[in-house]
């Protein structure tokens, strides 16, 4: 995980997910859409390797606030 400017990046083997807390509107699209990756009860709360990169990317794209972003790794 890396951070800076209120952003944190959670890196997996195939995809990295960046979360910007200040933009989050708590719509919970991520938590409902892919709870095995996005779980606020767990630390770290984003674990990109817990699902296929394509599924993770699909859920990240549904984030209405843009608080979540991704890039492919490798």
N, C-alpha and C positions, 0 to 999 in steps of 0.2 A: 504494500500500500504506500502510495506517495501522496503528499498534500501540498497546498500552496493556494493562497487567495481564497480560502474557504472551500476549496475543492479537494476531494480525496479520490484517488484512483486505486481500484482493486484489480490486480492483475491475475489473470488465469493463464493457462497454457495457450489458448487459442483466441481469447478475447479479453480486453480490459474494459472495465466499466468505471466511468468517472461520475461522482455524485457531487452536486453543488447544493449544499444545505440551504443556502439563502434563497434559492429559486424554488424549492420544493413547496408544493401546494397541498401535500398530503392526500392526494386523490387515491393513493394506494393501488394504482394500476399495476405496479411492479409486484407488490406483495401478493395480490390476488392472482396475477397472471403467471407467476413463477415462484411460488413460495420456497422451493428448494434452493433457489439462488438468493432471493431477497427475503430475509427473515429478521425483523427488528428485535427479536428476542435473543439472537445469537450474535457473537462477536468473532470476527468481523461480520457485519450484517449483510454484506454482499459477498457471495462466494461464487465467482464466475464459473469455476470448474464443476459445479454441481449439476449442470445441464449442458446440452449441446450449444455451441456458440451461436448457431442460427436461431435457436429458440430464445436465447438471451437477447440477441440483437433485436428480434421482433418485439419483445416486451419493452425493451428500452425505447424503441421508436414510438411506442404508445404513450410514453410519459407526456402528459399534457403541458407541463410547465417547462420542459426542457432541462430539468434538474439532472436527468440522467443522460449520459452520452456514452458511446462506445467506440473502440477501434480494435481492429483485428491485430493479433500478435503472431509473429512468426511468419 
